[in-house]
Amino acid sequence: MFRKILIANRGEIAVRIIRACRNLGIRSVAVYSKEDQDSLHVQLADQRICIGEGPAKNNYLNKEQIVTAALNMGVDAIHPGFGFLSENADFVRLCEEYNLIFIGPKAEVIDSMGNKSQARKTMMDAGVPVVPGTKEPVYDAETGAKRAEEVGYPVMIKASSGGGGKGMRVAKNKEDFEFQFNLAQRESANAFGDDTMYIERFIENPKHVEIQIMADNFGNVVSLGERDCSVQRNHQKLIEEAPSPAINRETRDHMSNDAVLAAKAVGYSNAGTIEFIVDQEGNYFFMEMNTRIQVEHGVTEMVTGTDLIIEQIRVAMGEPLSFTQEDIKLTGHAIECRINAEIPEKNFMPSPGLVTHMHLPAGNGVRVDTALYTGYRIPSEYDSMIAKVIVHAPDRESAIRKMKAALDEMLILGVETNLDFQFQIMRNPIFREGKADTGFIERMMNLDSETERRENYV
C-alpha cells in the first residue's frame, strides 16, 4: 500500500486524484505554481509544495523540479493525470532513477506508442487495422510527396510525436503537398521538439471512437467499452459519450478485441485508450494510443460502475485487476460536456478571470468534475477547460434530456463560457440523431454564420 502520492498536475484532474487517494486511505501531495496557490487541489491535498511560477514549462512541465518535490515530501509514487508529463518517457525514467513509482505504463511502452509512426508500425505487425499510409517515418517533403502518391490523395500529414491536433495538415493534391508538409513539420518541431512525420490517407468526416482498456502487471487486459468523441473542434474534443451511437454490437466486439490485442502487443499495463476512426462505410482503423488516463474517463466509469483512478493506483501498487472481462457490463448511456472558459462567438477565445458566482447542477445521474469555486480566479497560463458535466440515464434520448437540464441549471458568472454553445449542440437534430462526425462543429459554425449574415441582411 502506498502511504503518500504526489499529483503532478492541476485543476479538476488533480482534485479527482486527491479524492481517489482519500477513498484508499492514502495521503496526497499537491504541487502548484504561484499562479495556482489558491486552487482547489492545493486546498484539498494533505500536503502541498510550490514548484515555480509563470508558464507550465517552469513548473508542471519541469521534470526535475517535480521529482525533487516528491523526494522532499517523502512520497511513494507520482500520479501524472493527463496532459503535462503524463506521456513523457524521460519523466518516467527519472522517477525510476529515484525509486519513485510512476502511476502509468513503463517508459519503453510510452516511447513505442507515443511515437505515432512507430505505433502504426507496431499495430500493423500485430494485425490491428490501420489507416492506409506510411509504415516508416518521413523526414522531408520530397520523400513525403512520393509516399503521398503511393497512398493516394487526399492525405493527412501528421507529427510522429503529435497530440492535441498539433502538427496535422491535410494535403488535397500534389501541388498542395509541399506547403502543407512544411507547415505541419514546423509546427511539430515547435510544439514537440521533433520534426518526424508520417502520412496516411485522409478519411473525410469520420467518427472518432475509442476503447478504454485497463491492464495489470500479470498479463490481464480488459476492455471497458467504447466512447464516441466525434464532436470536436480543431481535433479538440467537446463532447464524449458511451456507448457510441455510430457502431453496432458486432463492431464493438471486434474493436474491443483489437484494442486488447494492441495493448498486449506492447506489454501494456495501467490505464490506456486505443483510438480508432470509423469511416462512412463502418470500417474502423487504429489511429493512436493514449498511454494515460483520459479527460473523458468519467463517461466510462458511469456506464461500467468502475473507478479508473483507484484501479490505476492499485495496479501501480502491484495488485491484479479487480475485475475480469466478464465483469464488465455496459449499463445505460452517459454523456460528457467539457465546459471551457472561452467565447465561442470570438473563435473560442479564452476568457480567464474571476468567478464571481457559480452554481453546479446535481441530482440522480449528474456528476460535475471541476476545481472551480466562487471567488476563484481562472489563470490565463493554462488550458481553458474548467469543468466536465457528466450525466447517466437509461438510454441516449434520456441522457440528452438530462444533459440539457444540467447545462440549463449550471451557472458561472464573471467569465464567459461555452455553456450555451454546448446546450445548442444538445438541441441540434444531427447530434440528437447520433449522426455527428468530426466535421460536425465546423459545419454547424458555418451554418450559424450564414444564418446570422442572412438575418442581418434582412
NORTASUL-V933169 format. One record per residue. RES is the residue in one letter. PHI is phi in degrees with one decimal (none if undefined). PSI is psi in whole degrees, 0 to 359 (none if undefined). Layout:
RES_PHI_PSI, RES_PHI_PSI
This chain:
M_none_132, F_-68.9_144, R_-90.9_323, K_-150.7_135, I_-122.6_134, L_-94.1_134, I_-100.5_111, A_-89.7_58, N_-162.4_188, R_-144.4_182, G_65.3_206, E_-65.0_328, I_-69.9_326, A_-65.5_318, V_-61.6_318, R_-60.1_317, I_-70.0_320, I_-58.9_318, R_-65.8_323, A_-65.0_319, C_-60.4_317, R_-60.1_318, N_-64.1_335, L_-96.8_358, G_74.3_27, I_-106.4_136, R_-75.6_148, S_-119.0_148, V_-123.9_125, A_-98.6_132, V_-98.6_150, Y_-154.8_155, S_-88.6_166, K_-58.9_325, E_-68.1_339, D_-103.8_16, Q_-62.6_336, D_-101.9_12, S_-69.7_155, L_-63.7_321, H_-64.8_330, V_-69.0_321, Q_-73.8_327, L_-82.9_333, A_-67.9_154, D_-69.2_326, Q_-139.9_162, R_-148.5_152, I_-150.3_132, C_-79.9_137, I_-122.9_22, G_131.8_187, E_-143.4_169, G_86.2_206, P_-63.7_163, A_-58.3_331, K_-62.3_338, N_-88.1_350, N_-140.4_281, Y_-68.3_344, L_-106.4_6, N_-91.7_97, K_-57.9_311, E_-64.6_321, Q_-65.2_320, I_-70.0_317, V_-64.9_320, T_-60.5_317, A_-61.8_318, A_-62.0_318, L_-67.4_320, N_-66.0_328, M_-91.6_356, G_66.9_41, V_-86.8_161, D_-93.1_329, A_-149.4_163, I_-125.1_128, H_-102.7_122, P_-87.1_350, G_65.4_221, F_-124.7_160, G_71.7_194, F_45.4_244, L_-99.7_13, S_-64.9_335, E_-122.3_31, N_-101.5_105, A_-62.7_325, D_-64.0_325, F_-65.5_318, V_-60.8_315, R_-63.3_323, L_-65.9_319, C_-60.0_314, E_-62.2_323, E_-60.3_328, Y_-107.5_22, N_59.5_35, L_-103.4_131, I_-82.1_126, F_-89.6_123, I_-83.0_87, G_168.2_189, P_-74.3_172, K_-71.1_159, A_-59.1_318, E_-66.3_330, V_-71.4_318, I_-61.2_319, D_-59.6_313, S_-70.1_325, M_-96.8_338, G_-71.8_331, N_-83.7_111, K_-63.5_321, S_-69.6_322, Q_-66.6_321, A_-63.4_320, R_-58.8_314, K_-63.0_318, T_-61.9_317, M_-68.3_323, M_-59.6_314, D_-65.9_331, A_-85.0_352, G_87.1_14, V_-85.5_132, P_-64.6_131, V_-124.1_160, V_-63.6_133, P_-53.0_132, G_175.6_198, T_-76.8_145, K_-96.9_334, E_-106.6_153, P_-64.3_155, V_-121.0_133, Y_-115.1_347, D_-144.5_159, A_-66.4_325, E_-64.2_312, T_-64.6_320, G_-60.6_321, A_-64.4_322, K_-65.8_318, R_-66.7_323, A_-63.0_322, E_-62.6_321, E_-68.6_322, V_-72.6_319, G_100.3_129, Y_-77.2_155, P_-74.4_154, V_-125.1_156, M_-105.2_126, I_-96.7_125, K_-130.4_148, A_-78.3_133, S_-62.9_328, S_-99.9_18, G_-71.4_173, G_170.3_155, G_65.8_21, G_83.2_1, K_-85.0_146, G_71.0_32, M_-126.2_129, R_-145.6_147, V_-101.4_130, A_-110.9_119, K_-84.5_338, N_-157.1_175, K_-67.7_332, E_-67.4_331, D_-90.3_346, F_-64.3_308, E_-58.0_316, F_-61.6_312, Q_-67.7_323, F_-62.7_311, N_-63.4_323, L_-64.4_312, A_-65.0_321, Q_-66.8_319, R_-62.7_317, E_-63.2_320, S_-64.6_316, A_-62.4_320, N_-71.1_321, A_-83.7_324, F_-122.0_356, G_67.4_26, D_-146.5_125, D_-105.0_19, T_-76.0_130, M_-123.5_166, Y_-143.7_165, I_-130.0_137, E_-140.7_160, R_-62.6_136, F_-81.8_119, I_-100.3_113, E_-75.3_131, N_47.5_56, P_-80.6_174, K_-87.5_146, H_-110.2_109, V_-126.0_132, E_-127.6_152, I_-110.4_126, Q_-83.6_128, I_-123.3_154, M_-129.9_138, A_-139.1_147, D_-109.8_189, N_-90.9_13, F_-115.1_15, G_86.6_4, N_-85.3_127, V_-129.5_129, V_-125.8_135, S_-90.4_133, L_-108.1_31, G_83.9_182, E_-108.4_163, R_-127.8_139, D_-96.1_121, C_-121.2_32, S_-69.6_332, V_-80.4_102, Q_-150.7_161, R_-129.7_125, N_52.7_42, H_67.3_12, Q_-104.0_124, K_-70.3_142, L_-114.2_322, I_-135.4_139, E_-131.7_147, E_-147.4_157, A_-145.2_135, P_-75.8_172, S_-77.2_134, P_-76.8_358, A_-92.2_346, I_-128.4_156, N_-97.9_179, R_-63.7_322, E_-63.7_315, T_-64.1_320, R_-59.4_315, D_-63.0_315, H_-64.1_317, M_-64.5_318, S_-64.2_318, N_-61.8_319, D_-67.8_325, A_-65.1_317, V_-64.1_319, L_-60.4_317, A_-62.9_316, A_-65.4_319, K_-68.3_329, A_-63.1_333, V_-111.0_8, G_63.9_45, Y_-75.6_148, S_-140.1_155, N_80.4_196, A_-82.4_142, G_-158.4_164, T_-133.6_128, I_-98.7_119, E_-100.1_133, F_-123.8_156, I_-113.7_146, V_-118.5_122, D_-79.9_179, Q_-70.8_348, E_-94.0_359, G_90.8_5, N_-78.3_139, Y_-116.8_151, F_-139.3_140, F_-60.8_135, M_-111.0_306, E_-167.6_170, M_-119.4_132, N_-97.1_117, T_-92.2_55, R_-166.6_177, I_-73.6_146, Q_-96.7_157, V_-52.1_318, E_-90.5_21, H_-61.2_334, G_-61.9_330, V_-62.0_315, T_-65.8_320, E_-59.7_322, M_-67.4_322, V_-90.2_347, T_-111.9_347, G_70.0_27, T_-107.6_167, D_-122.1_101, L_-70.9_330, I_-69.6_315, I_-61.5_320, E_-64.0_321, Q_-57.2_313, I_-64.8_317, R_-63.2_319, V_-63.8_319, A_-65.1_333, M_-79.5_357, G_96.4_10, E_-85.8_152, P_-73.6_163, L_-54.8_143, S_-84.8_0, F_-142.1_160, T_-110.1_175, Q_-61.1_325, E_-67.9_337, D_-76.8_340, I_-83.5_113, K_-124.3_128, L_-82.9_123, T_-121.8_122, G_71.6_202, H_-137.2_137, A_-124.6_143, I_-133.2_140, E_-122.1_133, C_-113.0_128, R_-83.4_125, I_-101.1_120, N_-115.8_147, A_-83.5_87, E_-156.4_167, I_-115.4_100, P_-57.0_324, E_-68.8_344, K_-115.2_49, N_56.1_38, F_59.3_38, M_-63.5_133, P_-58.4_149, S_-133.2_70, P_-70.4_166, G_148.4_190, L_-86.6_128, V_-82.9_108, T_-84.1_335, H_-162.7_147, M_-151.7_150, H_-138.9_129, L_-103.7_141, P_-70.4_157, A_-150.8_186, G_120.4_175, N_-61.4_124, G_78.0_18, V_-120.6_127, R_-132.4_136, V_-124.7_118, D_-98.3_116, T_-157.9_161, A_-116.3_13, L_-78.3_154, Y_-157.4_158, T_-61.5_127, G_98.8_355, Y_-80.8_138, R_-101.2_116, I_-73.4_119, P_-74.2_157, S_-89.6_352, E_-79.1_345, Y_-125.5_181, D_-57.0_150, S_-85.5_358, M_-70.1_126, I_-118.6_347, A_-165.0_160, K_-129.7_120, V_-97.5_123, I_-125.2_131, V_-124.5_155, H_-136.6_133, A_-147.1_169, P_-62.7_331, D_-147.8_173, R_-64.9_316, E_-60.2_317, S_-65.9_323, A_-64.9_320, I_-64.2_317, R_-62.0_318, K_-65.7_321, M_-66.4_319, K_-58.5_316, A_-64.6_319, A_-66.2_315, L_-65.3_323, D_-66.5_327, E_-80.6_331, M_-69.4_137, L_-136.0_125, I_-133.3_115, L_-111.3_151, G_106.9_333, V_-135.4_158, E_-82.1_145, T_-136.9_173, N_-96.6_23, L_-57.1_311, D_-64.4_323, F_-63.9_317, Q_-64.4_322, F_-62.2_320, Q_-64.2_325, I_-63.4_318, M_-60.5_332, R_-87.9_346, N_-68.5_129, P_-63.3_328, I_-66.0_316, F_-66.5_316, R_-61.5_329, E_-84.8_0, G_74.1_25, K_-106.8_7, A_-69.2_136, D_-121.9_189, T_-69.9_347, G_-97.3_4, F_-61.0_311, I_-63.1_317, E_-60.3_316, R_-67.5_323, M_-64.2_317, M_-66.6_320, N_-64.5_320, L_-64.8_317, D_-62.5_321, S_-65.0_317, E_-62.9_317, T_-63.3_317, E_-63.6_320, R_-64.5_319, R_-64.6_318, E_-65.1_319, N_-66.3_324, Y_-67.3_316, V_-66.1_none
